[in-house]
């Protein structure tokens, strides 16, 4: 599986939009501020020139540190880094200083471009610190740097659901493969697209590098932690597409949008990051009755390989079929294909340049012959659809049976008291692991209440034998539940 025939790099995507639509808004931030493709191009040229003047071109790693709704400066800095041929390391102001220092050191960053409203980071002998103001006096003329598809555009980090987030490289050719992620195939609605994403993450880098440069729809971005504002933007701008994570969807549907807004313009709801709880999917449909909820299943390290489908609340583990250019393999422990319908590890690959860990040992464990091991369990149904089972580390071996924490969670979410839920396995002297439900519930929830509700909905061996009511679930930067922390705290 080699490098794709395309010779595009990310700055090419922006240049094409500048040629076609220089005065069209590229990014609109919460309906308040915006930048056009033409301005974005010119101002990022100045950043690229400033970096090159400092001697930072191909191979240099530059950290981006922004926060809140500082999307425009983030986008300018990001494309400036890429135009110089350098590599962007994405961070944000929610990370503790110790985590920022870990990432700066781990990635060997030569400099930091940060938001002007943030406390200035400490400079060090090995790296400088600047804001966009430091680049403004420079020329905005075109930058001529030989950037290639195999060059590294970003160092991104995993979501950290199984332990400390791990860094991996992201080549330009991965982002430009098919002129954008295969997940964008349904984003053809000319009505505005709303993307509530946190800055400084894999999601924000894809939103800027791919979504903003390739979608024909006007792009509006906002914070994911303000569901009231999110709903106002959907209604006020008549958005046709909404991209969100399950955690954002949970907070949004808790407000019962249908009682306050007409959201009939929304035609597509794109779900990423994690499986959508069936109850939440149904509530989204109630709030946006004309919308189809679509799934995008992928592993960060395997992108642009992706599985696409329509979310069916009655079949929550069915995530879809491989998109064009994606190969799917369900493998046994030896890496051989299992029989159709049997459970195995999900492997994926595409012809795009590979995302690789900075840790070579991890690469040896995860990548093989162009395939990426997702460390997820699943099976393929008779129609070729991928039926997800669970993360290998989260599947629960109990009483000689293997239980999907995702299947149990889907049923637990249907309890009327439950707002949020996570299911984990905890040590048990008799069963090996006890199926344990950790819930955020109105008025608390007992094990007896939950068992009575779930009996008949789940098989006996799937029923939680323990229930913990908590005020909140630990989550990472993209909203995923950190189950390893729950196992540490409760086990």
C-alpha positions as CSV (number, residue, x, y, z in Angstrom):
1,X,0.0,0.0,0.0
2,X,1.9,3.1,-1.2
3,X,1.6,6.8,-1.3
4,X,-1.5,7.9,-3.2
5,X,-1.1,9.4,-6.7
6,X,-2.3,12.8,-5.5
7,X,0.4,15.4,-5.0
8,X,-1.7,17.7,-2.9
9,X,-0.6,19.1,0.5
10,X,-2.8,21.0,2.9
11,X,-1.8,24.5,1.7
12,X,-2.9,23.5,-1.8
13,X,-6.4,23.0,-0.4
14,X,-6.5,26.6,0.8
15,X,-4.9,28.0,-2.4
16,X,-7.6,26.3,-4.5
17,X,-10.3,28.0,-2.4
18,X,-8.6,31.3,-2.7
19,X,-8.5,31.0,-6.5
20,X,-12.2,30.2,-6.6
21,X,-13.7,32.1,-3.7
22,X,-11.3,34.6,-2.1
23,X,-14.0,36.7,-0.5
24,X,-16.1,33.9,0.9
25,X,-16.0,33.3,4.6
26,X,-13.8,30.3,5.4
27,X,-14.5,30.1,9.2
28,X,-17.2,31.8,11.1
29,X,-16.8,31.8,14.9
30,X,-20.1,31.6,16.8
31,X,-21.7,34.0,14.3
32,X,-19.6,36.9,15.7
33,X,-16.3,37.0,13.8
34,X,-15.1,35.5,10.6
35,X,-12.2,35.3,8.1
36,X,-12.3,35.0,4.4
37,X,-10.2,32.6,2.4
38,X,-8.2,35.5,0.9
39,X,-7.4,37.0,4.3
40,X,-6.6,33.6,5.7
41,X,-4.1,33.0,2.9
42,X,-2.3,36.3,3.2
43,X,-2.0,36.3,7.0
44,X,-0.8,32.7,7.1
45,X,1.8,33.7,4.5
46,X,3.2,36.2,7.0
47,X,3.5,33.5,9.7
48,X,5.3,31.2,7.3
49,X,7.8,34.0,6.4
50,X,8.4,34.6,10.0
51,X,9.1,31.0,10.7
52,X,11.4,30.7,7.7
53,X,13.3,33.8,8.8
54,X,13.9,32.1,12.1
55,X,15.3,29.1,10.2
56,X,12.3,26.9,10.8
57,X,11.2,25.0,7.8
58,X,10.7,21.3,6.9
59,X,11.0,19.0,9.9
60,X,10.8,21.8,12.6
61,X,8.1,21.3,15.1
62,X,6.0,24.3,16.2
63,X,3.5,24.1,19.1
64,X,0.1,25.9,18.7
65,X,-1.4,26.9,22.1
66,X,-4.8,28.5,21.8
67,X,-8.0,28.4,23.9
68,X,-11.7,29.3,24.1
69,X,-13.0,30.5,20.7
70,X,-9.7,31.8,19.3
71,X,-10.3,29.8,16.1
72,X,-9.2,32.5,13.6
73,X,-5.7,33.1,15.1
74,X,-5.4,29.3,15.5
75,X,-6.2,28.8,11.8
76,X,-3.8,31.5,10.7
77,X,-1.0,30.1,12.8
78,X,-1.7,26.5,11.7
79,X,-1.6,27.2,8.0
80,X,1.4,29.4,8.4
81,X,3.3,26.5,10.0
82,X,2.3,24.1,7.2
83,X,3.2,26.6,4.5
84,X,6.7,26.9,5.9
85,X,7.0,23.1,5.7
86,X,7.1,22.8,9.5
87,X,5.0,20.5,11.7
88,X,2.2,21.7,14.0
89,X,1.8,20.3,17.6
90,X,-1.7,21.1,18.8
91,X,-2.4,22.0,22.4
92,X,-4.9,24.2,24.3
93,X,-5.2,26.1,27.5
94,X,-7.2,23.4,29.3
95,X,-4.1,21.2,29.6
96,X,-2.2,21.5,32.9
97,X,1.2,23.1,32.6
98,X,2.8,19.7,33.4
99,X,1.0,18.1,30.4
100,X,2.0,21.0,28.1
101,X,5.6,20.7,29.2
102,X,5.4,16.9,28.6
103,X,4.2,17.4,25.0
104,X,6.6,20.2,24.2
105,X,9.5,18.1,25.3
106,X,8.2,14.8,23.8
107,X,7.8,16.5,20.4
108,X,10.9,18.5,20.6
109,X,9.2,21.8,19.7
110,X,11.4,24.7,18.6
111,X,8.9,27.4,19.3
112,X,5.4,28.1,20.5
113,X,2.8,30.3,18.8
114,X,0.1,31.1,21.3
115,X,-3.1,33.1,21.7
116,X,-2.5,36.7,22.7
117,X,-5.0,36.6,25.5
118,X,-3.3,33.7,27.3
119,X,-0.6,34.0,29.9
120,X,2.7,34.0,28.0
121,X,4.5,30.6,28.2
122,X,8.0,30.6,29.5
123,X,10.6,30.7,26.9
124,X,13.5,28.3,27.2
125,X,17.0,28.0,25.6
126,X,15.6,25.4,23.2
127,X,12.4,27.1,22.2
128,X,10.9,30.6,21.7
129,X,7.4,31.9,22.4
130,X,5.4,34.3,20.1
131,X,1.9,35.5,19.3
132,X,0.5,36.4,15.9
133,X,1.3,40.0,16.6
134,X,4.9,39.2,16.2
135,X,4.3,38.1,12.6
136,X,2.0,40.9,11.5
137,X,4.6,43.3,10.2
138,X,6.0,40.7,7.8
139,X,5.3,40.4,4.1
140,X,2.1,38.6,3.1
141,X,3.4,37.6,-0.3
142,X,3.3,33.9,-1.5
143,X,5.7,31.5,0.1
144,X,7.6,29.0,-2.1
145,X,8.5,25.9,0.0
146,X,8.7,22.4,-1.4
147,X,6.1,20.6,0.8
148,X,5.4,17.0,-0.2
149,X,2.5,14.6,0.6
150,X,4.8,12.4,2.8
151,X,5.9,15.4,4.9
152,X,4.5,15.5,8.4
153,X,1.9,18.2,8.8
154,X,1.0,17.5,12.5
155,X,1.9,15.6,15.6
156,X,-1.4,14.7,17.1
157,X,-2.3,12.8,20.3
158,X,-4.6,10.0,21.0
159,X,-7.6,10.7,23.2
160,X,-6.0,9.1,26.2
161,X,-8.9,6.7,27.0
162,X,-6.5,3.9,28.0
163,X,-3.7,5.9,29.6
164,X,-1.6,9.0,28.9
165,X,-2.3,10.4,25.4
166,X,0.3,9.1,22.9
167,X,1.8,11.2,20.0
168,X,1.6,10.2,16.4
169,X,2.5,11.8,13.1
170,X,0.1,13.0,10.5
171,X,1.4,13.3,6.9
172,X,-0.1,15.9,4.5
173,X,-1.1,13.1,2.2
174,X,-3.3,11.6,4.9
175,X,-5.3,14.8,5.1
176,X,-5.5,15.4,1.3
177,X,-6.2,11.8,0.4
178,X,-9.3,12.0,-1.8
179,X,-9.1,15.8,-1.3
180,X,-10.3,15.3,2.3
181,X,-11.4,12.7,4.7
182,X,-13.8,10.1,3.3
183,X,-16.0,11.1,6.2
184,X,-16.9,14.3,4.3
185,X,-18.7,12.4,1.6
186,X,-22.2,13.4,3.0
187,X,-21.4,17.0,3.6
188,X,-22.8,18.3,0.4
189,X,-25.6,20.5,1.9
190,X,-25.0,24.1,0.9
191,X,-26.7,25.3,4.1
192,X,-24.3,26.1,7.0
193,X,-22.4,23.4,8.8
194,X,-21.9,23.8,12.5
195,X,-18.9,22.1,14.1
196,X,-18.7,22.4,17.9
197,X,-15.1,21.3,18.6
198,X,-12.4,22.0,21.2
199,X,-9.3,23.8,20.0
200,X,-5.9,22.2,20.1
201,X,-7.1,18.6,19.4
202,X,-7.2,16.1,16.5
203,X,-10.8,17.3,15.9
204,X,-9.8,21.0,15.5
205,X,-6.9,20.2,13.2
206,X,-9.1,18.3,10.9
207,X,-11.8,21.0,11.1
208,X,-9.3,23.6,9.9
209,X,-7.1,21.6,7.6
210,X,-9.8,19.6,5.8
211,X,-13.3,20.8,6.6
212,X,-12.7,24.5,6.3
213,X,-10.8,24.1,3.0
214,X,-13.0,21.5,1.3
215,X,-16.7,21.7,2.4
216,X,-18.9,23.8,0.1
217,X,-21.1,24.8,3.0
218,X,-20.4,27.8,5.2
219,X,-18.5,26.6,8.2
220,X,-19.5,27.8,11.7
221,X,-17.4,26.7,14.7
222,X,-18.2,27.0,18.4
223,X,-17.3,25.6,21.8
224,X,-18.7,22.2,22.5
225,X,-19.4,22.9,26.2
226,X,-22.1,25.6,25.6
227,X,-25.1,23.6,24.4
228,X,-27.5,26.6,24.7
229,X,-25.3,28.7,22.4
230,X,-25.0,25.7,20.0
231,X,-28.8,25.5,19.7
232,X,-29.0,29.2,19.1
233,X,-26.5,29.0,16.3
234,X,-28.3,26.0,14.7
235,X,-31.6,27.9,14.7
236,X,-30.4,31.4,13.8
237,X,-28.2,30.3,10.9
238,X,-30.6,27.6,9.5
239,X,-27.7,25.0,9.7
240,X,-28.1,21.9,7.5
241,X,-25.4,19.9,9.0
242,X,-24.3,19.4,12.6
243,X,-21.1,17.5,13.6
244,X,-20.9,16.4,17.2
245,X,-19.7,13.8,19.7
246,X,-22.0,11.7,21.9
247,X,-21.0,13.8,25.0
248,X,-22.1,17.0,23.3
249,X,-25.3,15.3,22.1
250,X,-26.1,14.2,25.7
251,X,-25.8,17.8,26.9
252,X,-27.7,19.2,24.0
253,X,-30.7,16.8,24.2
254,X,-31.0,17.3,27.9
255,X,-32.2,20.8,27.1
256,X,-35.1,19.4,25.0
257,X,-34.4,21.7,22.0
258,X,-37.7,20.8,20.3
259,X,-39.5,22.8,23.0
260,X,-37.7,26.0,22.1
261,X,-36.5,25.9,18.5
262,X,-37.5,24.8,15.1
263,X,-34.5,22.8,13.9
264,X,-36.1,21.4,10.7
265,X,-33.3,22.7,8.5
266,X,-30.8,20.2,9.9
267,X,-30.6,17.3,7.5
268,X,-27.4,15.5,8.6
269,X,-26.0,14.9,12.1
270,X,-22.5,13.5,11.9
271,X,-21.5,11.5,14.9
272,X,-17.8,10.8,15.6
273,X,-15.6,9.9,18.5
274,X,-17.6,7.1,20.1
275,X,-20.9,5.1,19.6
276,X,-24.0,7.1,20.1
277,X,-26.3,5.8,22.9
278,X,-29.6,4.7,21.3
279,X,-31.6,6.9,23.6
280,X,-29.6,9.9,22.7
281,X,-29.9,9.1,19.0
282,X,-33.7,8.9,19.4
283,X,-33.7,12.2,21.2
284,X,-31.7,13.9,18.5
285,X,-34.3,12.7,15.9
286,X,-37.0,14.2,18.1
287,X,-35.2,17.5,18.2
288,X,-34.2,17.5,14.5
289,X,-36.9,15.4,12.8
290,X,-35.6,15.9,9.3
291,X,-32.1,14.8,10.1
292,X,-30.3,11.5,9.5
293,X,-27.8,10.6,12.2
294,X,-24.7,9.2,10.5
295,X,-21.8,7.2,12.1
296,X,-18.1,7.7,11.3
297,X,-16.1,4.8,12.9
298,X,-12.3,5.2,12.6
299,X,-9.2,5.0,14.7
300,X,-7.0,8.1,14.8
301,X,-3.9,6.1,13.8
302,X,-5.7,4.5,10.9
303,X,-7.2,7.6,9.3
304,X,-8.2,8.1,6.5
305,X,-9.4,4.5,6.6
306,X,-13.0,4.8,7.9
307,X,-16.3,3.0,8.2
308,X,-19.5,4.9,7.4
309,X,-23.1,4.2,8.2
310,X,-26.4,5.5,9.4
311,X,-27.1,5.3,13.2
312,X,-29.9,2.9,13.9
313,X,-31.0,3.0,17.6
314,X,-32.4,-0.5,17.3
315,X,-28.9,-1.8,16.2
316,X,-26.5,0.4,18.1
317,X,-23.4,-1.8,17.5
318,X,-23.9,-1.6,13.6
319,X,-21.5,1.2,12.6
320,X,-21.5,0.8,8.8
321,X,-19.4,-0.4,5.9
322,X,-15.9,0.6,4.7
323,X,-15.8,3.8,2.8
324,X,-14.2,4.0,-0.7
325,X,-10.5,3.4,-0.4
326,X,-10.8,1.6,3.0
327,X,-10.0,-2.1,3.6
328,X,-11.4,-3.9,6.6
329,X,-10.1,-7.1,8.2
330,X,-11.4,-9.0,11.2
331,X,-8.3,-10.8,12.5
332,X,-7.5,-13.5,15.0
333,X,-4.5,-13.3,17.4
334,X,-2.1,-14.4,14.6
335,X,-3.4,-11.7,12.2
336,X,-5.3,-14.2,10.1
337,X,-8.9,-13.4,8.9
338,X,-11.5,-15.1,11.1
339,X,-14.5,-16.8,9.6
340,X,-17.4,-14.6,8.5
341,X,-19.5,-13.5,11.5
342,X,-16.9,-14.5,14.1
343,X,-15.5,-12.1,16.7
344,X,-12.0,-10.7,16.1
345,X,-9.8,-7.6,16.2
346,X,-10.7,-4.9,13.7
347,X,-7.9,-4.0,11.3
348,X,-8.1,-1.2,8.8
349,X,-5.9,0.2,6.0
350,X,-6.0,2.7,3.1
351,X,-3.5,3.7,0.4
352,X,-2.7,7.0,2.0
353,X,0.6,7.8,3.9
354,X,0.6,6.2,7.3
355,X,0.2,7.9,10.6
356,X,2.9,6.6,12.8
357,X,3.7,6.8,16.6
358,X,6.8,8.6,17.7
359,X,7.3,5.4,19.8
360,X,8.8,2.8,17.4
361,X,7.8,0.0,19.6
362,X,4.2,1.0,19.4
363,X,4.5,1.1,15.6
364,X,5.7,-2.5,15.7
365,X,2.7,-3.5,17.8
366,X,0.0,-1.6,15.9
367,X,1.1,-1.5,12.2
368,X,1.6,-4.6,10.1
369,X,1.9,-4.8,6.2
370,X,0.0,-1.5,5.8
371,X,-2.7,-2.5,8.3
372,X,-3.5,-0.7,11.5
373,X,-4.7,-2.7,14.4
374,X,-7.5,-0.8,16.1
375,X,-7.5,-2.8,19.3
376,X,-11.2,-2.9,18.9
377,X,-13.2,-6.1,18.7
378,X,-15.9,-6.6,16.2
379,X,-17.4,-8.9,13.6
380,X,-18.8,-8.4,10.0
381,X,-22.4,-9.2,9.4
382,X,-23.8,-11.0,6.4
383,X,-24.3,-7.8,4.5
384,X,-20.7,-6.6,5.0
385,X,-21.6,-4.2,7.9
386,X,-19.1,-3.9,10.8
387,X,-20.7,-4.8,14.1
388,X,-18.6,-3.2,16.8
389,X,-18.2,-5.2,20.0
390,X,-15.9,-3.2,22.3
391,X,-12.4,-1.9,23.0
392,X,-10.2,-4.9,23.8
393,X,-9.2,-3.3,27.0
394,X,-12.8,-2.5,28.0
395,X,-14.4,-5.9,27.1
396,X,-15.3,-7.7,30.4
397,X,-14.3,-11.4,30.9
398,X,-16.8,-12.5,33.5
399,X,-17.8,-16.0,34.6
400,X,-16.2,-17.5,31.5
401,X,-18.1,-15.2,29.1
402,X,-17.0,-12.0,27.3
403,X,-19.3,-9.0,27.8
404,X,-19.4,-5.9,25.7
405,X,-19.4,-2.8,27.9
406,X,-20.9,-0.9,25.0
407,X,-23.9,-3.2,24.7
408,X,-24.6,-2.9,28.4
409,X,-24.1,0.9,28.3
410,X,-26.6,1.2,25.5
411,X,-29.2,-0.6,27.7
412,X,-28.3,1.3,30.9
413,X,-28.9,4.7,29.1
414,X,-32.5,3.7,28.5
415,X,-33.2,3.9,32.2
416,X,-35.2,7.1,32.8
417,X,-33.0,8.2,35.7
418,X,-29.7,7.9,33.9
419,X,-28.1,11.0,32.4
420,X,-24.6,9.5,31.7
421,X,-23.3,5.9,32.0
422,X,-20.1,3.9,31.7
423,X,-19.7,0.2,32.2
424,X,-16.4,-1.3,33.4
425,X,-15.1,-4.6,34.8
426,X,-13.9,-4.7,38.4
427,X,-12.0,-7.5,40.1
428,X,-14.3,-10.2,41.6
429,X,-13.1,-13.4,43.4
430,X,-15.8,-15.6,41.9
431,X,-16.4,-14.1,38.4
432,X,-12.9,-12.8,37.6
433,X,-14.5,-9.5,36.7
434,X,-17.8,-8.0,37.8
435,X,-19.9,-6.1,35.3
436,X,-20.1,-2.7,37.0
437,X,-22.3,0.3,35.9
438,X,-21.1,3.8,36.8
439,X,-23.9,6.2,36.4
440,X,-24.8,9.9,36.7
441,X,-28.5,9.5,37.7
442,X,-31.3,11.7,38.9
443,X,-31.6,11.0,42.6
444,X,-29.1,8.1,42.4
445,X,-29.7,4.6,41.2
446,X,-29.5,1.3,43.2
447,X,-28.3,-2.0,41.8
448,X,-31.7,-3.5,42.5
449,X,-33.5,-0.8,40.5
450,X,-31.1,-1.2,37.5
451,X,-31.3,-5.0,37.5
452,X,-35.1,-4.9,37.5
453,X,-35.1,-2.5,34.6
454,X,-32.5,-4.4,32.6
455,X,-33.9,-7.9,33.1
456,X,-35.2,-9.0,29.8
457,X,-33.3,-6.3,27.9
458,X,-29.9,-8.0,28.5
459,X,-28.7,-11.6,28.9
460,X,-28.2,-12.7,32.5
461,X,-24.4,-12.7,32.3
462,X,-24.5,-9.1,31.0
463,X,-26.5,-7.7,34.0
464,X,-24.4,-5.3,36.1
465,X,-23.8,-6.8,39.6
466,X,-22.5,-3.5,41.0
467,X,-23.7,0.1,40.5
468,X,-21.9,3.2,41.5
469,X,-23.7,6.6,41.3
470,X,-21.3,9.5,40.8
471,X,-21.6,13.3,40.2
472,X,-19.7,13.2,36.9
473,X,-17.7,10.8,34.7
474,X,-14.0,11.5,34.0
475,X,-13.6,12.6,30.4
476,X,-10.8,13.5,28.1
477,X,-10.5,16.6,25.9
478,X,-12.9,15.3,23.2
479,X,-15.5,14.1,25.7
480,X,-14.6,10.4,25.8
481,X,-15.0,8.6,29.1
482,X,-11.7,7.7,30.7
483,X,-12.6,4.2,31.8
484,X,-9.1,3.4,33.0
485,X,-9.5,6.1,35.6
486,X,-12.8,4.6,36.8
487,X,-11.1,1.2,37.1
488,X,-8.3,2.8,39.1
489,X,-10.6,4.7,41.4
490,X,-13.2,2.0,42.0
491,X,-11.1,-1.1,41.7
